[in-house]
Amino acid sequence: MHFGSGVPTVEVTDLKDDDFLLDVREDDEWQAGHAEGALHIPISDFVARYGELTEAAPHDGRVHVICRSGGRSAQVAMYLGQQGIDAVNVDGGMQVWAALGRPVVNDEGQPGFVL
């Protein structure tokens, strides 16, 4: 883990299959392809839908925040940290996720792609 620009960050390779993943990309990006099992709350709706995260996230666990490349997820991870939630940014986002061969699925559960 490193702390570039004040945001705790982890590498995709550090993630385990059962880690809680929050995807903050927009709907069209999510529909094209996402990590199976991730919670999707677009950054544009995040504040209004914050309660969905607090209900779904593990109470004593970490929230791993991901977007396409790491910029939007860093913003959300910083916000969550300010709210007292253990949150980290996933460095490189879904681009690195897919490049490393991690599964990407669409809304039908079929192979997807990173938009």
Backbone atoms as SQL, in Angstrom:
CREATE TABLE atoms (id INTEGER PRIMARY KEY, chain TEXT, resi INTEGER, resn TEXT, atom TEXT, x REAL, y REAL, z REAL);
INSERT INTO atoms VALUES
  (1, 'A', 1, 'MET', 'N', 0.855, -1.175, 0.000),
  (2, 'A', 1, 'MET', 'CA', 0.000, 0.000, 0.000),
  (3, 'A', 1, 'MET', 'C', 0.897, 1.233, 0.000),
  (4, 'A', 2, 'HIS', 'N', 0.537, 2.227, -0.818),
  (5, 'A', 2, 'HIS', 'CA', 1.243, 3.493, -0.747),
  (6, 'A', 2, 'HIS', 'C', 0.235, 4.621, -0.597),
  (7, 'A', 3, 'PHE', 'N', 0.722, 5.778, -0.216),
  (8, 'A', 3, 'PHE', 'CA', -0.153, 6.892, 0.132),
  (9, 'A', 3, 'PHE', 'C', 0.144, 8.104, -0.739),
  (10, 'A', 4, 'GLY', 'N', 0.121, 7.921, -2.055),
  (11, 'A', 4, 'GLY', 'CA', 0.348, 9.033, -2.963),
  (12, 'A', 4, 'GLY', 'C', -0.778, 10.040, -2.859),
  (13, 'A', 5, 'SER', 'N', -0.426, 11.286, -2.807),
  (14, 'A', 5, 'SER', 'CA', -1.364, 12.417, -2.724),
  (15, 'A', 5, 'SER', 'C', -2.365, 12.275, -1.579),
  (16, 'A', 6, 'GLY', 'N', -1.951, 11.620, -0.497),
  (17, 'A', 6, 'GLY', 'CA', -2.790, 11.557, 0.689),
  (18, 'A', 6, 'GLY', 'C', -3.899, 10.531, 0.665),
  (19, 'A', 7, 'VAL', 'N', -4.008, 9.755, -0.394),
  (20, 'A', 7, 'VAL', 'CA', -5.067, 8.748, -0.500),
  (21, 'A', 7, 'VAL', 'C', -4.444, 7.361, -0.366),
  (22, 'A', 8, 'PRO', 'N', -4.867, 6.565, 0.610),
  (23, 'A', 8, 'PRO', 'CA', -4.352, 5.193, 0.704),
  (24, 'A', 8, 'PRO', 'C', -4.677, 4.424, -0.573),
  (25, 'A', 9, 'THR', 'N', -3.701, 3.727, -1.103),
  (26, 'A', 9, 'THR', 'CA', -3.838, 3.059, -2.392),
  (27, 'A', 9, 'THR', 'C', -3.326, 1.631, -2.303),
  (28, 'A', 10, 'VAL', 'N', -3.999, 0.731, -3.021),
  (29, 'A', 10, 'VAL', 'CA', -3.541, -0.650, -3.153),
  (30, 'A', 10, 'VAL', 'C', -3.446, -0.992, -4.639),
  (31, 'A', 11, 'GLU', 'N', -2.647, -1.984, -4.918),
  (32, 'A', 11, 'GLU', 'CA', -2.515, -2.475, -6.287),
  (33, 'A', 11, 'GLU', 'C', -3.598, -3.530, -6.550),
  (34, 'A', 12, 'VAL', 'N', -3.979, -3.682, -7.805),
  (35, 'A', 12, 'VAL', 'CA', -4.949, -4.721, -8.172),
  (36, 'A', 12, 'VAL', 'C', -4.446, -6.087, -7.719),
  (37, 'A', 13, 'THR', 'N', -3.161, -6.305, -7.807),
  (38, 'A', 13, 'THR', 'CA', -2.594, -7.601, -7.425),
  (39, 'A', 13, 'THR', 'C', -2.721, -7.881, -5.931),
  (40, 'A', 14, 'ASP', 'N', -2.971, -6.833, -5.131),
  (41, 'A', 14, 'ASP', 'CA', -3.150, -7.012, -3.684),
  (42, 'A', 14, 'ASP', 'C', -4.565, -7.452, -3.319),
  (43, 'A', 15, 'LEU', 'N', -5.496, -7.347, -4.242),
  (44, 'A', 15, 'LEU', 'CA', -6.900, -7.652, -3.944),
  (45, 'A', 15, 'LEU', 'C', -7.139, -9.153, -3.910),
  (46, 'A', 16, 'LYS', 'N', -7.941, -9.560, -2.932),
  (47, 'A', 16, 'LYS', 'CA', -8.363, -10.956, -2.821),
  (48, 'A', 16, 'LYS', 'C', -9.792, -11.076, -3.361),
  (49, 'A', 17, 'ASP', 'N', -10.178, -12.274, -3.716),
  (50, 'A', 17, 'ASP', 'CA', -11.488, -12.491, -4.326),
  (51, 'A', 17, 'ASP', 'C', -12.649, -12.030, -3.451),
  (52, 'A', 18, 'ASP', 'N', -12.494, -12.083, -2.133),
  (53, 'A', 18, 'ASP', 'CA', -13.604, -11.722, -1.257),
  (54, 'A', 18, 'ASP', 'C', -13.528, -10.286, -0.743),
  (55, 'A', 19, 'ASP', 'N', -12.589, -9.485, -1.249),
  (56, 'A', 19, 'ASP', 'CA', -12.518, -8.081, -0.840),
  (57, 'A', 19, 'ASP', 'C', -13.729, -7.313, -1.358),
  (58, 'A', 20, 'PHE', 'N', -14.215, -6.371, -0.550),
  (59, 'A', 20, 'PHE', 'CA', -15.369, -5.553, -0.937),
  (60, 'A', 20, 'PHE', 'C', -14.908, -4.499, -1.934),
  (61, 'A', 21, 'LEU', 'N', -15.535, -4.480, -3.113),
  (62, 'A', 21, 'LEU', 'CA', -15.144, -3.586, -4.193),
  (63, 'A', 21, 'LEU', 'C', -16.297, -2.653, -4.544),
  (64, 'A', 22, 'LEU', 'N', -16.020, -1.358, -4.545),
  (65, 'A', 22, 'LEU', 'CA', -16.985, -0.332, -4.920),
  (66, 'A', 22, 'LEU', 'C', -16.550, 0.282, -6.240),
  (67, 'A', 23, 'ASP', 'N', -17.372, 0.147, -7.268),
  (68, 'A', 23, 'ASP', 'CA', -17.092, 0.687, -8.598),
  (69, 'A', 23, 'ASP', 'C', -17.846, 2.008, -8.741),
  (70, 'A', 24, 'VAL', 'N', -17.113, 3.104, -8.984),
  (71, 'A', 24, 'VAL', 'CA', -17.738, 4.433, -9.050),
  (72, 'A', 24, 'VAL', 'C', -17.810, 4.972, -10.476),
  (73, 'A', 25, 'ARG', 'N', -17.625, 4.101, -11.470),
  (74, 'A', 25, 'ARG', 'CA', -17.729, 4.542, -12.869),
  (75, 'A', 25, 'ARG', 'C', -19.194, 4.800, -13.223),
  (76, 'A', 26, 'GLU', 'N', -19.406, 5.462, -14.342),
  (77, 'A', 26, 'GLU', 'CA', -20.757, 5.792, -14.780),
  (78, 'A', 26, 'GLU', 'C', -21.449, 4.553, -15.363),
  (79, 'A', 27, 'ASP', 'N', -22.767, 4.650, -15.545),
  (80, 'A', 27, 'ASP', 'CA', -23.582, 3.505, -15.953),
  (81, 'A', 27, 'ASP', 'C', -23.094, 2.840, -17.240),
  (82, 'A', 28, 'ASP', 'N', -22.731, 3.632, -18.267),
  (83, 'A', 28, 'ASP', 'CA', -22.304, 3.023, -19.529),
  (84, 'A', 28, 'ASP', 'C', -21.010, 2.238, -19.358),
  (85, 'A', 29, 'GLU', 'N', -20.125, 2.722, -18.502),
  (86, 'A', 29, 'GLU', 'CA', -18.875, 2.003, -18.238),
  (87, 'A', 29, 'GLU', 'C', -19.155, 0.695, -17.505),
  (88, 'A', 30, 'TRP', 'N', -20.020, 0.756, -16.504),
  (89, 'A', 30, 'TRP', 'CA', -20.395, -0.428, -15.722),
  (90, 'A', 30, 'TRP', 'C', -21.040, -1.476, -16.624),
  (91, 'A', 31, 'GLN', 'N', -21.967, -1.049, -17.476),
  (92, 'A', 31, 'GLN', 'CA', -22.688, -1.984, -18.335),
  (93, 'A', 31, 'GLN', 'C', -21.754, -2.683, -19.318),
  (94, 'A', 32, 'ALA', 'N', -20.718, -1.990, -19.783),
  (95, 'A', 32, 'ALA', 'CA', -19.770, -2.595, -20.723),
  (96, 'A', 32, 'ALA', 'C', -18.980, -3.715, -20.055),
  (97, 'A', 33, 'GLY', 'N', -18.604, -3.488, -18.792),
  (98, 'A', 33, 'GLY', 'CA', -17.862, -4.519, -18.081),
  (99, 'A', 33, 'GLY', 'C', -17.413, -4.062, -16.718),
  (100, 'A', 34, 'HIS', 'N', -17.505, -4.973, -15.758),
  (101, 'A', 34, 'HIS', 'CA', -17.147, -4.677, -14.375),
  (102, 'A', 34, 'HIS', 'C', -16.667, -5.954, -13.680),
  (103, 'A', 35, 'ALA', 'N', -16.130, -5.769, -12.500),
  (104, 'A', 35, 'ALA', 'CA', -15.730, -6.913, -11.685),
  (105, 'A', 35, 'ALA', 'C', -16.986, -7.533, -11.086),
  (106, 'A', 36, 'GLU', 'N', -17.116, -8.832, -11.237),
  (107, 'A', 36, 'GLU', 'CA', -18.281, -9.531, -10.700),
  (108, 'A', 36, 'GLU', 'C', -18.332, -9.371, -9.184),
  (109, 'A', 37, 'GLY', 'N', -19.503, -9.050, -8.665),
  (110, 'A', 37, 'GLY', 'CA', -19.682, -8.911, -7.236),
  (111, 'A', 37, 'GLY', 'C', -19.435, -7.513, -6.698),
  (112, 'A', 38, 'ALA', 'N', -18.961, -6.613, -7.550),
  (113, 'A', 38, 'ALA', 'CA', -18.714, -5.238, -7.096),
  (114, 'A', 38, 'ALA', 'C', -20.039, -4.519, -6.867),
  (115, 'A', 39, 'LEU', 'N', -20.032, -3.545, -5.965),
  (116, 'A', 39, 'LEU', 'CA', -21.168, -2.654, -5.761),
  (117, 'A', 39, 'LEU', 'C', -20.969, -1.471, -6.697),
  (118, 'A', 40, 'HIS', 'N', -22.008, -1.096, -7.434),
  (119, 'A', 40, 'HIS', 'CA', -21.905, 0.011, -8.378),
  (120, 'A', 40, 'HIS', 'C', -22.685, 1.218, -7.880),
  (121, 'A', 41, 'ILE', 'N', -21.965, 2.290, -7.607),
  (122, 'A', 41, 'ILE', 'CA', -22.574, 3.583, -7.309),
  (123, 'A', 41, 'ILE', 'C', -21.764, 4.620, -8.087),
  (124, 'A', 42, 'PRO', 'N', -22.314, 5.151, -9.180),
  (125, 'A', 42, 'PRO', 'CA', -21.563, 6.129, -9.976),
  (126, 'A', 42, 'PRO', 'C', -21.177, 7.352, -9.137),
  (127, 'A', 43, 'ILE', 'N', -20.003, 7.901, -9.418),
  (128, 'A', 43, 'ILE', 'CA', -19.544, 9.062, -8.674),
  (129, 'A', 43, 'ILE', 'C', -20.545, 10.205, -8.779),
  (130, 'A', 44, 'SER', 'N', -21.241, 10.315, -9.912),
  (131, 'A', 44, 'SER', 'CA', -22.214, 11.392, -10.101),
  (132, 'A', 44, 'SER', 'C', -23.422, 11.252, -9.176),
  (133, 'A', 45, 'ASP', 'N', -23.679, 10.056, -8.653),
  (134, 'A', 45, 'ASP', 'CA', -24.797, 9.801, -7.739),
  (135, 'A', 45, 'ASP', 'C', -24.330, 9.492, -6.316),
  (136, 'A', 46, 'PHE', 'N', -23.030, 9.566, -6.086),
  (137, 'A', 46, 'PHE', 'CA', -22.478, 8.990, -4.872),
  (138, 'A', 46, 'PHE', 'C', -23.036, 9.574, -3.581),
  (139, 'A', 47, 'VAL', 'N', -23.072, 10.889, -3.477),
  (140, 'A', 47, 'VAL', 'CA', -23.539, 11.496, -2.227),
  (141, 'A', 47, 'VAL', 'C', -25.001, 11.126, -1.971),
  (142, 'A', 48, 'ALA', 'N', -25.834, 11.166, -3.008),
  (143, 'A', 48, 'ALA', 'CA', -27.253, 10.845, -2.855),
  (144, 'A', 48, 'ALA', 'C', -27.474, 9.374, -2.497),
  (145, 'A', 49, 'ARG', 'N', -26.561, 8.501, -2.939),
  (146, 'A', 49, 'ARG', 'CA', -26.724, 7.061, -2.720),
  (147, 'A', 49, 'ARG', 'C', -25.771, 6.503, -1.664),
  (148, 'A', 50, 'TYR', 'N', -25.185, 7.372, -0.871),
  (149, 'A', 50, 'TYR', 'CA', -24.201, 6.997, 0.136),
  (150, 'A', 50, 'TYR', 'C', -24.729, 5.906, 1.076),
  (151, 'A', 51, 'GLY', 'N', -26.002, 5.968, 1.412),
  (152, 'A', 51, 'GLY', 'CA', -26.604, 4.975, 2.305),
  (153, 'A', 51, 'GLY', 'C', -26.517, 3.559, 1.763),
  (154, 'A', 52, 'GLU', 'N', -26.547, 3.404, 0.446),
  (155, 'A', 52, 'GLU', 'CA', -26.413, 2.072, -0.153),
  (156, 'A', 52, 'GLU', 'C', -25.057, 1.471, 0.185),
  (157, 'A', 53, 'LEU', 'N', -24.037, 2.316, 0.193),
  (158, 'A', 53, 'LEU', 'CA', -22.705, 1.827, 0.540),
  (159, 'A', 53, 'LEU', 'C', -22.645, 1.422, 2.000),
  (160, 'A', 54, 'THR', 'N', -23.147, 2.269, 2.880),
  (161, 'A', 54, 'THR', 'CA', -23.043, 1.953, 4.308),
  (162, 'A', 54, 'THR', 'C', -23.835, 0.702, 4.658),
  (163, 'A', 55, 'GLU', 'N', -24.900, 0.403, 3.912),
  (164, 'A', 55, 'GLU', 'CA', -25.660, -0.829, 4.146),
  (165, 'A', 55, 'GLU', 'C', -24.923, -2.057, 3.624),
  (166, 'A', 56, 'ALA', 'N', -24.247, -1.921, 2.488),
  (167, 'A', 56, 'ALA', 'CA', -23.630, -3.070, 1.829),
  (168, 'A', 56, 'ALA', 'C', -22.215, -3.366, 2.300),
  (169, 'A', 57, 'ALA', 'N', -21.485, -2.342, 2.702),
  (170, 'A', 57, 'ALA', 'CA', -20.073, -2.513, 3.049),
  (171, 'A', 57, 'ALA', 'C', -19.918, -3.295, 4.351),
  (172, 'A', 58, 'PRO', 'N', -18.849, -4.066, 4.454),
  (173, 'A', 58, 'PRO', 'CA', -18.595, -4.770, 5.715),
  (174, 'A', 58, 'PRO', 'C', -18.340, -3.752, 6.825),
  (175, 'A', 59, 'HIS', 'N', -18.947, -3.959, 7.974),
  (176, 'A', 59, 'HIS', 'CA', -18.888, -2.967, 9.042),
  (177, 'A', 59, 'HIS', 'C', -17.484, -2.753, 9.591),
  (178, 'A', 60, 'ASP', 'N', -16.689, -3.795, 9.659),
  (179, 'A', 60, 'ASP', 'CA', -15.328, -3.640, 10.165),
  (180, 'A', 60, 'ASP', 'C', -14.300, -3.929, 9.080),
  (181, 'A', 61, 'GLY', 'N', -14.738, -3.845, 7.831),
  (182, 'A', 61, 'GLY', 'CA', -13.841, -4.176, 6.729),
  (183, 'A', 61, 'GLY', 'C', -13.453, -2.954, 5.920),
  (184, 'A', 62, 'ARG', 'N', -12.685, -3.211, 4.925),
  (185, 'A', 62, 'ARG', 'CA', -12.165, -2.161, 4.062),
  (186, 'A', 62, 'ARG', 'C', -12.990, -2.084, 2.776),
  (187, 'A', 63, 'VAL', 'N', -13.175, -0.856, 2.287),
  (188, 'A', 63, 'VAL', 'CA', -13.828, -0.608, 1.001),
  (189, 'A', 63, 'VAL', 'C', -12.726, -0.310, -0.015),
  (190, 'A', 64, 'HIS', 'N', -12.664, -1.118, -1.071),
  (191, 'A', 64, 'HIS', 'CA', -11.709, -0.922, -2.157),
  (192, 'A', 64, 'HIS', 'C', -12.463, -0.201, -3.279),
  (193, 'A', 65, 'VAL', 'N', -12.054, 1.015, -3.579),
  (194, 'A', 65, 'VAL', 'CA', -12.778, 1.852, -4.545),
  (195, 'A', 65, 'VAL', 'C', -12.049, 1.812, -5.877),
  (196, 'A', 66, 'ILE', 'N', -12.829, 1.546, -6.954),
  (197, 'A', 66, 'ILE', 'CA', -12.227, 1.395, -8.277),
  (198, 'A', 66, 'ILE', 'C', -13.012, 2.211, -9.307),
  (199, 'A', 67, 'CYS', 'N', -12.290, 2.720, -10.299),
  (200, 'A', 67, 'CYS', 'CA', -12.915, 3.376, -11.456),
  (201, 'A', 67, 'CYS', 'C', -12.150, 2.907, -12.693),
  (202, 'A', 68, 'ARG', 'N', -12.092, 3.695, -13.740),
  (203, 'A', 68, 'ARG', 'CA', -11.406, 3.266, -14.958),
  (204, 'A', 68, 'ARG', 'C', -9.898, 3.252, -14.760),
  (205, 'A', 69, 'SER', 'N', -9.349, 4.363, -14.215),
  (206, 'A', 69, 'SER', 'CA', -7.896, 4.460, -14.111),
  (207, 'A', 69, 'SER', 'C', -7.389, 4.862, -12.728),
  (208, 'A', 70, 'GLY', 'N', -8.270, 5.304, -11.837),
  (209, 'A', 70, 'GLY', 'CA', -7.860, 5.625, -10.478),
  (210, 'A', 70, 'GLY', 'C', -8.124, 7.047, -10.028),
  (211, 'A', 71, 'GLY', 'N', -8.528, 7.932, -10.915),
  (212, 'A', 71, 'GLY', 'CA', -8.770, 9.322, -10.535),
  (213, 'A', 71, 'GLY', 'C', -10.048, 9.533, -9.745),
  (214, 'A', 72, 'ARG', 'N', -11.154, 9.061, -10.290),
  (215, 'A', 72, 'ARG', 'CA', -12.439, 9.227, -9.599),
  (216, 'A', 72, 'ARG', 'C', -12.477, 8.414, -8.307),
  (217, 'A', 73, 'SER', 'N', -11.925, 7.213, -8.366),
  (218, 'A', 73, 'SER', 'CA', -11.929, 6.372, -7.168),
  (219, 'A', 73, 'SER', 'C', -11.078, 6.983, -6.064),
  (220, 'A', 74, 'ALA', 'N', -10.014, 7.689, -6.412),
  (221, 'A', 74, 'ALA', 'CA', -9.199, 8.363, -5.392),
  (222, 'A', 74, 'ALA', 'C', -10.024, 9.428, -4.678),
  (223, 'A', 75, 'GLN', 'N', -10.843, 10.159, -5.429),
  (224, 'A', 75, 'GLN', 'CA', -11.701, 11.186, -4.828),
  (225, 'A', 75, 'GLN', 'C', -12.686, 10.556, -3.847),
  (226, 'A', 76, 'VAL', 'N', -13.314, 9.458, -4.254),
  (227, 'A', 76, 'VAL', 'CA', -14.297, 8.795, -3.397),
  (228, 'A', 76, 'VAL', 'C', -13.607, 8.175, -2.184),
  (229, 'A', 77, 'ALA', 'N', -12.457, 7.562, -2.379),
  (230, 'A', 77, 'ALA', 'CA', -11.729, 6.973, -1.252),
  (231, 'A', 77, 'ALA', 'C', -11.362, 8.049, -0.234),
  (232, 'A', 78, 'MET', 'N', -10.951, 9.216, -0.715),
  (233, 'A', 78, 'MET', 'CA', -10.614, 10.308, 0.200),
  (234, 'A', 78, 'MET', 'C', -11.850, 10.761, 0.967),
  (235, 'A', 79, 'TYR', 'N', -12.977, 10.894, 0.275),
  (236, 'A', 79, 'TYR', 'CA', -14.231, 11.287, 0.917),
  (237, 'A', 79, 'TYR', 'C', -14.629, 10.269, 1.987),
  (238, 'A', 80, 'LEU', 'N', -14.560, 8.986, 1.641),
  (239, 'A', 80, 'LEU', 'CA', -14.933, 7.945, 2.598),
  (240, 'A', 80, 'LEU', 'C', -14.027, 7.968, 3.823),
  (241, 'A', 81, 'GLY', 'N', -12.747, 8.189, 3.605),
  (242, 'A', 81, 'GLY', 'CA', -11.821, 8.299, 4.722),
  (243, 'A', 81, 'GLY', 'C', -12.200, 9.434, 5.653),
  (244, 'A', 82, 'GLN', 'N', -12.657, 10.550, 5.079),
  (245, 'A', 82, 'GLN', 'CA', -13.095, 11.688, 5.887),
  (246, 'A', 82, 'GLN', 'C', -14.350, 11.357, 6.686),
  (247, 'A', 83, 'GLN', 'N', -15.112, 10.354, 6.220),
  (248, 'A', 83, 'GLN', 'CA', -16.325, 9.916, 6.924),
  (249, 'A', 83, 'GLN', 'C', -16.018, 8.837, 7.958),
  (250, 'A', 84, 'GLY', 'N', -14.752, 8.499, 8.096),
  (251, 'A', 84, 'GLY', 'CA', -14.360, 7.491, 9.076),
  (252, 'A', 84, 'GLY', 'C', -14.412, 6.067, 8.561),
  (253, 'A', 85, 'ILE', 'N', -14.538, 5.887, 7.249),
  (254, 'A', 85, 'ILE', 'CA', -14.598, 4.551, 6.654),
  (255, 'A', 85, 'ILE', 'C', -13.206, 4.169, 6.161),
  (256, 'A', 86, 'ASP', 'N', -12.819, 2.936, 6.428),
  (257, 'A', 86, 'ASP', 'CA', -11.538, 2.420, 5.949),
  (258, 'A', 86, 'ASP', 'C', -11.680, 2.168, 4.453),
  (259, 'A', 87, 'ALA', 'N', -11.183, 3.094, 3.648),
  (260, 'A', 87, 'ALA', 'CA', -11.323, 2.999, 2.193),
  (261, 'A', 87, 'ALA', 'C', -9.973, 3.230, 1.532),
  (262, 'A', 88, 'VAL', 'N', -9.731, 2.483, 0.461),
  (263, 'A', 88, 'VAL', 'CA', -8.498, 2.624, -0.305),
  (264, 'A', 88, 'VAL', 'C', -8.830, 2.715, -1.789),
  (265, 'A', 89, 'ASN', 'N', -7.986, 3.420, -2.509),
  (266, 'A', 89, 'ASN', 'CA', -8.095, 3.536, -3.953),
  (267, 'A', 89, 'ASN', 'C', -7.374, 2.361, -4.610),
  (268, 'A', 90, 'VAL', 'N', -7.985, 1.784, -5.646),
  (269, 'A', 90, 'VAL', 'CA', -7.344, 0.712, -6.401),
  (270, 'A', 90, 'VAL', 'C', -6.567, 1.364, -7.543),
  (271, 'A', 91, 'ASP', 'N', -5.242, 1.337, -7.425),
  (272, 'A', 91, 'ASP', 'CA', -4.355, 2.011, -8.372),
  (273, 'A', 91, 'ASP', 'C', -4.497, 1.425, -9.779),
  (274, 'A', 92, 'GLY', 'N', -4.697, 2.292, -10.753),
  (275, 'A', 92, 'GLY', 'CA', -4.812, 1.843, -12.141),
  (276, 'A', 92, 'GLY', 'C', -6.202, 1.406, -12.539),
  (277, 'A', 93, 'GLY', 'N', -7.068, 1.185, -11.569),
  (278, 'A', 93, 'GLY', 'CA', -8.477, 0.894, -11.823),
  (279, 'A', 93, 'GLY', 'C', -8.748, -0.321, -12.689),
  (280, 'A', 94, 'MET', 'N', -9.878, -0.254, -13.367),
  (281, 'A', 94, 'MET', 'CA', -10.332, -1.376, -14.193),
  (282, 'A', 94, 'MET', 'C', -9.419, -1.620, -15.384),
  (283, 'A', 95, 'GLN', 'N', -8.681, -0.601, -15.817),
  (284, 'A', 95, 'GLN', 'CA', -7.738, -0.822, -16.919),
  (285, 'A', 95, 'GLN', 'C', -6.671, -1.826, -16.508),
  (286, 'A', 96, 'VAL', 'N', -6.113, -1.663, -15.323),
  (287, 'A', 96, 'VAL', 'CA', -5.104, -2.601, -14.829),
  (288, 'A', 96, 'VAL', 'C', -5.763, -3.938, -14.492),
  (289, 'A', 97, 'TRP', 'N', -6.954, -3.884, -13.891),
  (290, 'A', 97, 'TRP', 'CA', -7.709, -5.106, -13.568),
  (291, 'A', 97, 'TRP', 'C', -7.800, -5.997, -14.812),
  (292, 'A', 98, 'ALA', 'N', -8.279, -5.433, -15.920),
  (293, 'A', 98, 'ALA', 'CA', -8.453, -6.204, -17.152),
  (294, 'A', 98, 'ALA', 'C', -7.109, -6.620, -17.746),
  (295, 'A', 99, 'ALA', 'N', -6.118, -5.727, -17.702),
  (296, 'A', 99, 'ALA', 'CA', -4.803, -6.034, -18.261),
  (297, 'A', 99, 'ALA', 'C', -4.140, -7.209, -17.545),
  (298, 'A', 100, 'LEU', 'N', -4.454, -7.385, -16.270),
  (299, 'A', 100, 'LEU', 'CA', -3.902, -8.498, -15.501),
  (300, 'A', 100, 'LEU', 'C', -4.703, -9.791, -15.678),
  (301, 'A', 101, 'GLY', 'N', -5.752, -9.732, -16.493),
  (302, 'A', 101, 'GLY', 'CA', -6.535, -10.931, -16.771),
  (303, 'A', 101, 'GLY', 'C', -7.599, -11.245, -15.746),
  (304, 'A', 102, 'ARG', 'N', -7.888, -10.280, -14.876),
  (305, 'A', 102, 'ARG', 'CA', -8.975, -10.494, -13.917),
  (306, 'A', 102, 'ARG', 'C', -10.297, -10.471, -14.686),
  (307, 'A', 103, 'PRO', 'N', -11.284, -11.252, -14.249),
  (308, 'A', 103, 'PRO', 'CA', -12.541, -11.334, -15.004),
  (309, 'A', 103, 'PRO', 'C', -13.304, -10.012, -15.035),
  (310, 'A', 104, 'VAL', 'N', -13.822, -9.716, -16.228),
  (311, 'A', 104, 'VAL', 'CA', -14.664, -8.545, -16.462),
  (312, 'A', 104, 'VAL', 'C', -15.953, -9.071, -17.091),
  (313, 'A', 105, 'VAL', 'N', -17.103, -8.753, -16.472),
  (314, 'A', 105, 'VAL', 'CA', -18.395, -9.235, -16.967),
  (315, 'A', 105, 'VAL', 'C', -19.327, -8.064, -17.246),
  (316, 'A', 106, 'ASN', 'N', -20.291, -8.293, -18.143),
  (317, 'A', 106, 'ASN', 'CA', -21.314, -7.278, -18.391),
  (318, 'A', 106, 'ASN', 'C', -22.529, -7.570, -17.517),
  (319, 'A', 107, 'ASP', 'N', -23.605, -6.821, -17.694),
  (320, 'A', 107, 'ASP', 'CA', -24.789, -6.978, -16.859),
  (321, 'A', 107, 'ASP', 'C', -25.437, -8.355, -17.000),
  (322, 'A', 108, 'GLU', 'N', -25.194, -9.047, -18.113),
  (323, 'A', 108, 'GLU', 'CA', -25.766, -10.382, -18.320),
  (324, 'A', 108, 'GLU', 'C', -24.835, -11.485, -17.802),
  (325, 'A', 109, 'GLY', 'N', -23.715, -11.089, -17.198),
  (326, 'A', 109, 'GLY', 'CA', -22.773, -12.078, -16.700),
  (327, 'A', 109, 'GLY', 'C', -21.868, -12.650, -17.762),
  (328, 'A', 110, 'GLN', 'N', -21.935, -12.090, -18.963),
  (329, 'A', 110, 'GLN', 'CA', -21.081, -12.531, -20.074),
  (330, 'A', 110, 'GLN', 'C', -19.771, -11.751, -20.042),
  (331, 'A', 111, 'PRO', 'N', -18.755, -12.216, -20.743),
  (332, 'A', 111, 'PRO', 'CA', -17.500, -11.467, -20.768),
  (333, 'A', 111, 'PRO', 'C', -17.734, -10.023, -21.232),
  (334, 'A', 112, 'GLY', 'N', -17.149, -9.099, -20.524),
  (335, 'A', 112, 'GLY', 'CA', -17.296, -7.696, -20.840),
  (336, 'A', 112, 'GLY', 'C', -15.953, -7.076, -21.166),
  (337, 'A', 113, 'PHE', 'N', -15.936, -5.752, -21.249),
  (338, 'A', 113, 'PHE', 'CA', -14.709, -5.024, -21.538),
  (339, 'A', 113, 'PHE', 'C', -14.720, -3.701, -20.794),
  (340, 'A', 114, 'VAL', 'N', -13.556, -3.106, -20.649),
  (341, 'A', 114, 'VAL', 'CA', -13.432, -1.827, -19.949),
  (342, 'A', 114, 'VAL', 'C', -13.589, -0.702, -20.959),
  (343, 'A', 115, 'LEU', 'N', -14.600, 0.118, -20.724),
  (344, 'A', 115, 'LEU', 'CA', -14.908, 1.242, -21.601),
  (345, 'A', 115, 'LEU', 'C', -14.084, 2.441, -21.200);
